Amino acid sequence: MVMAFSHIRFIDKDKDKALFFATLRKRVDGYFKENHISRNFNTTMVIKTIVLLSAYILPFIAILIFNPSFGIACALWSIMGLGLAGVGMSIMHDANHGAYSSNHKTNYWLGHTLNLLGGSVFNWKLQHNVLHHTYTNILNYDDDIADKVILKFTPHNEAKWYHKFQPVYAFLFYGITTLYWGFLKDFLQFCRYTKQGVNTSTKEQNRSIFFKLLLSKIGYIFVFIILPVFILNRPFWPYFTGFLLMNFIAGVMLTTIFQLAHTVEGTTHPLPNENYTIENNWAIHQMNTTVNFSRHNKLISWYVGGLNFQVEHHLFPNICHVHYPQISEIVKSTAEEFGVPYLENKTFLNAINSHVKALVRFGKMPDLDEAIG
């Protein structure tokens, strides 16, 4: 990230496409009005919320109460890992976008299911809602594509010798995402965003924010470490192995699904000019940097919380994801009408293959002309 945050402006370079988003928004609004349905949650979303929260919480209660054998415990930890990822992708994601409900309090409390996963709502909104959604795939602005230790998600930075191997080790590192998130990432982000000016809160507000952040981490450590190991006397190594298994499954699921939207072949990585300007309409920029996958796979769509409809999500982040399958047909047809790219991989395996190819390409020296696109 840049040391001082400067806003980027998006300027139309194709006036014929300037009406794309206004037309699309009118048609999407018309869809909800004509069908007399809410843009927010429905019965399907409520059932999904209950199922995913139960998949995360109930197995943990069973582990604490019944102290099952190691094999059964690992099965329960695995279910928790899938539940954890599901809560992150479906429930907290929509809620922290204000899309789950029209009620602010409902979004607030469901958004804080992120605390159950070890994360901070405050930092997440800055990284995801502000930086990622506004400056998608723009180096030094979109924190999601910033280099991560030995991982390289942009074609612009210089490739190191080990980056050529990242298609081999990337998914292993994805597995530590939630552990890093729960114990270290939020503290580093809070300090960095405050220093850079991404966090615009006052010093007094930041003291309160940091106190809440610290309190949430203490609560997480108490529930997952102190209570089981030091109060209920669960055997440390079997318990710790299960805890790592849960986080590995959740980390791989969460990181992979999010990367399939932007770190794949076909997306662009534009650089702002010296005036901090991107010569493109913001909506067109989103269409150039975002990819869908498995739009017609109902099981995947249910579990990943509509994150396979990232095109629709980036254009309409305030609409609950249960509506994206229907909206996607409107978006695709409107894009075709205006000559705007609608990027998608037909299957999950196609998306994985595209992600691996992107990792291979980014592991080489940068090609700026190809990258800017």
PAGUSE-9411 format. One record per residue (C-alpha): residue in three letters; residue number from 1; x, y, z. Coordinates in steps of 0.5 Angstrom, whole numbers. Each point is the difference from the previous one (the first is absolute). Layout:
! PAGUSE-9411
<node 'Ala' NUM <X Y Z>>
...
This chain:
! PAGUSE-9411
<node 'Met' 1 <0 0 0>>
<node 'Val' 2 <2 7 -1>>
<node 'Met' 3 <2 4 6>>
<node 'Ala' 4 <-5 5 -1>>
<node 'Phe' 5 <-7 -1 -2>>
<node 'Ser' 6 <-2 4 -7>>
<node 'His' 7 <-7 -1 -3>>
<node 'Ile' 8 <0 -2 -7>>
<node 'Arg' 9 <-5 3 -5>>
<node 'Phe' 10 <-3 -4 -5>>
<node 'Ile' 11 <-1 3 -7>>
<node 'Asp' 12 <-4 -2 -6>>
<node 'Lys' 13 <4 -1 -6>>
<node 'Asp' 14 <-6 -3 -4>>
<node 'Lys' 15 <-6 4 0>>
<node 'Asp' 16 <-4 -5 -4>>
<node 'Lys' 17 <1 -4 7>>
<node 'Ala' 18 <-2 5 5>>
<node 'Leu' 19 <-7 -2 0>>
<node 'Phe' 20 <1 -7 1>>
<node 'Phe' 21 <0 0 8>>
<node 'Ala' 22 <-6 5 0>>
<node 'Thr' 23 <-4 -5 -5>>
<node 'Leu' 24 <2 -6 4>>
<node 'Arg' 25 <-2 3 7>>
<node 'Lys' 26 <-7 2 -3>>
<node 'Arg' 27 <-1 -7 -2>>
<node 'Val' 28 <2 -3 6>>
<node 'Asp' 29 <-4 5 4>>
<node 'Gly' 30 <-6 -2 -5>>
<node 'Tyr' 31 <1 -7 2>>
<node 'Phe' 32 <-1 0 7>>
<node 'Lys' 33 <-6 5 -1>>
<node 'Glu' 34 <-4 -4 -5>>
<node 'Asn' 35 <1 -6 4>>
<node 'His' 36 <-2 3 7>>
<node 'Ile' 37 <6 -3 3>>
<node 'Ser' 38 <5 3 5>>
<node 'Arg' 39 <8 1 -2>>
<node 'Asn' 40 <1 -3 7>>
<node 'Phe' 41 <0 -7 3>>
<node 'Asn' 42 <-6 -5 -1>>
<node 'Thr' 43 <-2 -7 3>>
<node 'Thr' 44 <6 -3 -4>>
<node 'Met' 45 <5 5 3>>
<node 'Val' 46 <-3 -1 7>>
<node 'Ile' 47 <1 -8 0>>
<node 'Lys' 48 <7 1 -3>>
<node 'Thr' 49 <2 4 6>>
<node 'Ile' 50 <-3 -5 5>>
<node 'Val' 51 <3 -6 -4>>
<node 'Leu' 52 <7 3 0>>
<node 'Leu' 53 <0 3 7>>
<node 'Ser' 54 <-2 -7 3>>
<node 'Ala' 55 <6 -3 -5>>
<node 'Tyr' 56 <5 4 4>>
<node 'Ile' 57 <-3 1 7>>
<node 'Leu' 58 <-3 -7 1>>
<node 'Pro' 59 <6 -4 -1>>
<node 'Phe' 60 <4 4 4>>
<node 'Ile' 61 <-5 -1 6>>
<node 'Ala' 62 <0 -7 -1>>
<node 'Ile' 63 <8 -1 0>>
<node 'Leu' 64 <0 4 7>>
<node 'Ile' 65 <-6 -4 3>>
<node 'Phe' 66 <1 -7 -2>>
<node 'Asn' 67 <8 0 -1>>
<node 'Pro' 68 <-1 -5 -6>>
<node 'Ser' 69 <6 -4 -3>>
<node 'Phe' 70 <5 3 -4>>
<node 'Gly' 71 <-3 -3 -7>>
<node 'Ile' 72 <-7 3 2>>
<node 'Ala' 73 <3 6 2>>
<node 'Cys' 74 <4 1 -6>>
<node 'Ala' 75 <-7 -1 -4>>
<node 'Leu' 76 <-3 5 4>>
<node 'Trp' 77 <5 5 -1>>
<node 'Ser' 78 <0 -1 -7>>
<node 'Ile' 79 <-8 2 0>>
<node 'Met' 80 <2 6 4>>
<node 'Gly' 81 <5 2 -5>>
<node 'Leu' 82 <-5 0 -6>>
<node 'Gly' 83 <-5 3 5>>
<node 'Leu' 84 <5 6 1>>
<node 'Ala' 85 <2 1 -7>>
<node 'Gly' 86 <-8 0 -1>>
<node 'Val' 87 <-1 5 5>>
<node 'Gly' 88 <5 5 -3>>
<node 'Met' 89 <-2 -1 -7>>
<node 'Ser' 90 <-8 0 1>>
<node 'Ile' 91 <-2 4 7>>
<node 'Met' 92 <5 5 2>>
<node 'His' 93 <2 2 -7>>
<node 'Asp' 94 <-7 2 -2>>
<node 'Ala' 95 <-1 3 7>>
<node 'Asn' 96 <6 4 0>>
<node 'His' 97 <-2 3 -7>>
<node 'Gly' 98 <-7 2 3>>
<node 'Ala' 99 <-3 -5 -5>>
<node 'Tyr' 100 <-2 -5 5>>
<node 'Ser' 101 <-6 4 2>>
<node 'Ser' 102 <-3 7 0>>
<node 'Asn' 103 <1 0 7>>
<node 'His' 104 <6 3 3>>
<node 'Lys' 105 <0 -4 6>>
<node 'Thr' 106 <-1 -6 -3>>
<node 'Asn' 107 <6 1 -5>>
<node 'Tyr' 108 <4 2 6>>
<node 'Trp' 109 <-1 -6 4>>
<node 'Leu' 110 <1 -5 -5>>
<node 'Gly' 111 <6 4 -3>>
<node 'His' 112 <3 -1 7>>
<node 'Thr' 113 <0 -8 -2>>
<node 'Leu' 114 <7 2 -2>>
<node 'Asn' 115 <2 0 7>>
<node 'Leu' 116 <-2 -7 0>>
<node 'Leu' 117 <5 -1 -5>>
<node 'Gly' 118 <6 4 3>>
<node 'Gly' 119 <-1 6 -4>>
<node 'Ser' 120 <-1 7 1>>
<node 'Val' 121 <-6 4 -3>>
<node 'Phe' 122 <3 6 0>>
<node 'Asn' 123 <6 -2 -4>>
<node 'Trp' 124 <-4 -4 -5>>
<node 'Lys' 125 <-4 5 -2>>
<node 'Leu' 126 <6 5 -2>>
<node 'Gln' 127 <4 -6 -3>>
<node 'His' 128 <-6 -3 -4>>
<node 'Asn' 129 <-6 6 -1>>
<node 'Val' 130 <5 6 -1>>
<node 'Leu' 131 <6 -3 -3>>
<node 'His' 132 <-2 -6 -4>>
<node 'His' 133 <-7 2 -2>>
<node 'Thr' 134 <3 7 -2>>
<node 'Tyr' 135 <7 -2 -3>>
<node 'Thr' 136 <-1 -7 -2>>
<node 'Asn' 137 <6 -3 -3>>
<node 'Ile' 138 <4 7 1>>
<node 'Leu' 139 <7 -1 2>>
<node 'Asn' 140 <1 4 7>>
<node 'Tyr' 141 <-7 1 1>>
<node 'Asp' 142 <-4 -7 0>>
<node 'Asp' 143 <3 -3 6>>
<node 'Asp' 144 <-3 -7 -3>>
<node 'Ile' 145 <6 0 -5>>
<node 'Ala' 146 <5 2 4>>
<node 'Asp' 147 <6 -4 0>>
<node 'Lys' 148 <0 -5 6>>
<node 'Val' 149 <7 -2 3>>
<node 'Ile' 150 <1 -5 -6>>
<node 'Leu' 151 <-6 0 -4>>
<node 'Lys' 152 <-1 5 -6>>
<node 'Phe' 153 <-7 2 -2>>
<node 'Thr' 154 <2 6 -5>>
<node 'Pro' 155 <4 0 -7>>
<node 'His' 156 <3 7 2>>
<node 'Asn' 157 <5 -2 6>>
<node 'Glu' 158 <7 -3 -1>>
<node 'Ala' 159 <0 -8 0>>
<node 'Lys' 160 <4 -3 5>>
<node 'Trp' 161 <4 -7 -2>>
<node 'Tyr' 162 <-5 -4 5>>
<node 'His' 163 <-7 3 -4>>
<node 'Lys' 164 <1 -5 -5>>
<node 'Phe' 165 <-2 -5 5>>
<node 'Gln' 166 <-6 4 3>>
<node 'Pro' 167 <-5 -5 -4>>
<node 'Val' 168 <3 -6 4>>
<node 'Tyr' 169 <0 4 7>>
<node 'Ala' 170 <-6 5 -1>>
<node 'Phe' 171 <-5 -5 3>>
<node 'Leu' 172 <4 -2 6>>
<node 'Phe' 173 <1 8 2>>
<node 'Tyr' 174 <-8 1 -2>>
<node 'Gly' 175 <-1 -5 6>>
<node 'Ile' 176 <3 5 5>>
<node 'Thr' 177 <-4 6 -2>>
<node 'Thr' 178 <-5 -1 6>>
<node 'Leu' 179 <5 -1 5>>
<node 'Tyr' 180 <4 6 -2>>
<node 'Trp' 181 <-6 4 0>>
<node 'Gly' 182 <-2 -2 7>>
<node 'Phe' 183 <7 1 4>>
<node 'Leu' 184 <4 5 -4>>
<node 'Lys' 185 <-3 3 -7>>
<node 'Asp' 186 <-5 5 4>>
<node 'Phe' 187 <5 3 4>>
<node 'Leu' 188 <5 1 -6>>
<node 'Gln' 189 <-6 3 -4>>
<node 'Phe' 190 <-3 5 5>>
<node 'Cys' 191 <7 3 1>>
<node 'Arg' 192 <1 0 -8>>
<node 'Tyr' 193 <-6 3 -2>>
<node 'Thr' 194 <0 5 6>>
<node 'Lys' 195 <7 2 -2>>
<node 'Gln' 196 <-2 1 -8>>
<node 'Gly' 197 <-6 4 1>>
<node 'Val' 198 <-5 -6 -2>>
<node 'Asn' 199 <-3 0 7>>
<node 'Thr' 200 <-2 7 1>>
<node 'Ser' 201 <-3 -1 7>>
<node 'Thr' 202 <3 5 5>>
<node 'Lys' 203 <5 -2 6>>
<node 'Glu' 204 <-6 0 5>>
<node 'Gln' 205 <-4 -5 -5>>
<node 'Asn' 206 <6 -4 -1>>
<node 'Arg' 207 <1 -1 7>>
<node 'Ser' 208 <-7 -3 1>>
<node 'Ile' 209 <1 -4 -7>>
<node 'Phe' 210 <6 -3 2>>
<node 'Phe' 211 <-2 -2 7>>
<node 'Lys' 212 <-6 -3 -3>>
<node 'Leu' 213 <5 -4 -5>>
<node 'Leu' 214 <4 -2 6>>
<node 'Leu' 215 <-6 -3 4>>
<node 'Ser' 216 <-3 -4 -6>>
<node 'Lys' 217 <7 -3 -1>>
<node 'Ile' 218 <0 -2 8>>
<node 'Gly' 219 <-7 -3 -1>>
<node 'Tyr' 220 <2 -4 -6>>
<node 'Ile' 221 <6 -2 4>>
<node 'Phe' 222 <-4 -2 6>>
<node 'Val' 223 <-5 -4 -4>>
<node 'Phe' 224 <5 -4 -4>>
<node 'Ile' 225 <6 -1 4>>
<node 'Ile' 226 <-1 2 8>>
<node 'Leu' 227 <-7 -3 1>>
<node 'Pro' 228 <2 -7 -4>>
<node 'Val' 229 <7 -1 2>>
<node 'Phe' 230 <1 3 7>>
<node 'Ile' 231 <-7 0 3>>
<node 'Leu' 232 <-4 -6 -3>>
<node 'Asn' 233 <7 -4 0>>
<node 'Arg' 234 <0 -2 -7>>
<node 'Pro' 235 <6 -4 -3>>
<node 'Phe' 236 <4 6 -3>>
<node 'Trp' 237 <3 -4 -6>>
<node 'Pro' 238 <-6 -3 -3>>
<node 'Tyr' 239 <-4 6 2>>
<node 'Phe' 240 <5 5 -4>>
<node 'Thr' 241 <0 -5 -6>>
<node 'Gly' 242 <-7 1 -1>>
<node 'Phe' 243 <0 7 1>>
<node 'Leu' 244 <6 1 -5>>
<node 'Leu' 245 <-5 -5 -5>>
<node 'Met' 246 <-6 4 1>>
<node 'Asn' 247 <4 7 -2>>
<node 'Phe' 248 <4 -4 -6>>
<node 'Ile' 249 <-7 -2 -3>>
<node 'Ala' 250 <-3 7 1>>
<node 'Gly' 251 <6 4 -2>>
<node 'Val' 252 <1 -4 -7>>
<node 'Met' 253 <-7 0 -1>>
<node 'Leu' 254 <-1 8 1>>
<node 'Thr' 255 <6 2 -3>>
<node 'Thr' 256 <0 -4 -6>>
<node 'Ile' 257 <-8 2 -1>>
<node 'Phe' 258 <2 7 0>>
<node 'Gln' 259 <6 0 -4>>
<node 'Leu' 260 <-4 -4 -6>>
<node 'Ala' 261 <-3 7 -1>>
<node 'His' 262 <6 4 -1>>
<node 'Thr' 263 <6 -4 -1>>
<node 'Val' 264 <-2 -3 -6>>
<node 'Glu' 265 <2 0 -7>>
<node 'Gly' 266 <-4 5 -4>>
<node 'Thr' 267 <0 6 5>>
<node 'Thr' 268 <4 6 0>>
<node 'His' 269 <4 4 5>>
<node 'Pro' 270 <0 7 -2>>
<node 'Leu' 271 <5 5 3>>
<node 'Pro' 272 <-2 8 1>>
<node 'Asn' 273 <3 5 -3>>
<node 'Glu' 274 <4 6 3>>
<node 'Asn' 275 <-6 3 2>>
<node 'Tyr' 276 <-3 -6 3>>
<node 'Thr' 277 <-5 -1 -5>>
<node 'Ile' 278 <-2 -6 -3>>
<node 'Glu' 279 <-3 1 -7>>
<node 'Asn' 280 <-6 -4 0>>
<node 'Asn' 281 <-7 0 3>>
<node 'Trp' 282 <0 -3 7>>
<node 'Ala' 283 <-6 -5 -2>>
<node 'Ile' 284 <4 -2 -7>>
<node 'His' 285 <6 -1 5>>
<node 'Gln' 286 <-3 -5 4>>
<node 'Met' 287 <-2 -4 -6>>
<node 'Asn' 288 <7 0 -2>>
<node 'Thr' 289 <3 -2 6>>
<node 'Thr' 290 <-5 -5 3>>
<node 'Val' 291 <-2 -7 -2>>
<node 'Asn' 292 <-6 -5 1>>
<node 'Phe' 293 <0 -8 1>>
<node 'Ser' 294 <-5 -5 0>>
<node 'Arg' 295 <-6 4 -1>>
<node 'His' 296 <-5 -5 -1>>
<node 'Asn' 297 <3 -5 5>>
<node 'Lys' 298 <-5 1 6>>
<node 'Leu' 299 <4 -4 5>>
<node 'Ile' 300 <6 4 -1>>
<node 'Ser' 301 <-4 7 0>>
<node 'Trp' 302 <-4 -2 7>>
<node 'Tyr' 303 <7 -2 3>>
<node 'Val' 304 <4 6 -2>>
<node 'Gly' 305 <-5 5 1>>
<node 'Gly' 306 <-1 3 -7>>
<node 'Leu' 307 <8 1 0>>
<node 'Asn' 308 <0 -4 -7>>
<node 'Phe' 309 <-4 6 -2>>
<node 'Gln' 310 <5 5 1>>
<node 'Val' 311 <-2 5 -6>>
<node 'Glu' 312 <-7 1 3>>
<node 'His' 313 <3 1 7>>
<node 'His' 314 <5 5 -2>>
<node 'Leu' 315 <-5 4 -4>>
<node 'Phe' 316 <-6 -1 6>>
<node 'Pro' 317 <4 -2 6>>
<node 'Asn' 318 <-6 3 4>>
<node 'Ile' 319 <-5 -6 -3>>
<node 'Cys' 320 <0 -6 4>>
<node 'His' 321 <3 -6 -4>>
<node 'Val' 322 <-6 -4 0>>
<node 'His' 323 <-2 4 -6>>
<node 'Tyr' 324 <6 0 -4>>
<node 'Pro' 325 <-2 -6 -4>>
<node 'Gln' 326 <-6 4 -3>>
<node 'Ile' 327 <4 6 -1>>
<node 'Ser' 328 <6 -3 -3>>
<node 'Glu' 329 <-5 -1 -6>>
<node 'Ile' 330 <-1 8 0>>
<node 'Val' 331 <7 2 0>>
<node 'Lys' 332 <2 -5 -5>>
<node 'Ser' 333 <-5 2 -5>>
<node 'Thr' 334 <1 7 1>>
<node 'Ala' 335 <8 0 0>>
<node 'Glu' 336 <-1 -4 -7>>
<node 'Glu' 337 <-4 6 -2>>
<node 'Phe' 338 <5 5 2>>
<node 'Gly' 339 <6 -4 -3>>
<node 'Val' 340 <3 -1 7>>
<node 'Pro' 341 <3 -6 2>>
<node 'Tyr' 342 <-3 -5 5>>
<node 'Leu' 343 <5 -5 2>>
<node 'Glu' 344 <-1 -6 3>>
<node 'Asn' 345 <2 -7 1>>
<node 'Lys' 346 <-5 -6 -2>>
<node 'Thr' 347 <2 -5 6>>
<node 'Phe' 348 <4 0 6>>
<node 'Leu' 349 <5 -4 -3>>
<node 'Asn' 350 <1 5 -5>>
<node 'Ala' 351 <1 6 5>>
<node 'Ile' 352 <5 -4 4>>
<node 'Asn' 353 <4 -1 -7>>
<node 'Ser' 354 <0 7 -1>>
<node 'His' 355 <2 2 7>>
<node 'Val' 356 <6 -5 -1>>
<node 'Lys' 357 <2 3 -7>>
<node 'Ala' 358 <-1 7 3>>
<node 'Leu' 359 <5 -2 6>>
<node 'Val' 360 <5 -3 -5>>
<node 'Arg' 361 <0 7 -4>>
<node 'Phe' 362 <0 4 6>>
<node 'Gly' 363 <6 -4 2>>
<node 'Lys' 364 <4 3 -6>>
<node 'Met' 365 <3 6 -1>>
<node 'Pro' 366 <-5 6 -1>>
<node 'Asp' 367 <-3 1 -7>>
<node 'Leu' 368 <-3 7 1>>
<node 'Asp' 369 <-3 1 -7>>
<node 'Glu' 370 <-4 -7 1>>
<node 'Ala' 371 <-2 2 7>>
<node 'Ile' 372 <-3 7 -1>>
<node 'Gly' 373 <-4 -3 -6>>
